[in-house]
Amino acid sequence: MAASKAEERTGVVVESLPNIMFKVALDTGGLVSGAGESDRPLLAYLSGKMRLHRIRVLVGDKVLLELEPYGGKARIIKRL
């Protein structure tokens, strides 16, 4: 079964939550917020490689996210 390419976006960590969860505000990148973008923070979790190598993510860090195609949560795959 072929895996589809997930959409990747950048964002800034707004809040740290328990169980390695974070609230992340997406960078708009010049997009109009009325075009399907929401102003509320997105719930995100750390990817397995970031947990394995103990990469710390703090409030205010810029991160690269992989968005799920159905909405909901996002996965933090890289700290920029």
PyMOL commands that set and color helices and strands:
alter all, ss='L'
color gray80, all
select helices_A, chain A and resi 48-52
alter helices_A, ss='H'
color red, helices_A
select strands_A, chain A and resi 7-17+21-26+42-46+62-67+74-79
alter strands_A, ss='S'
color yellow, strands_A
deselect
rebuild
show_as cartoon
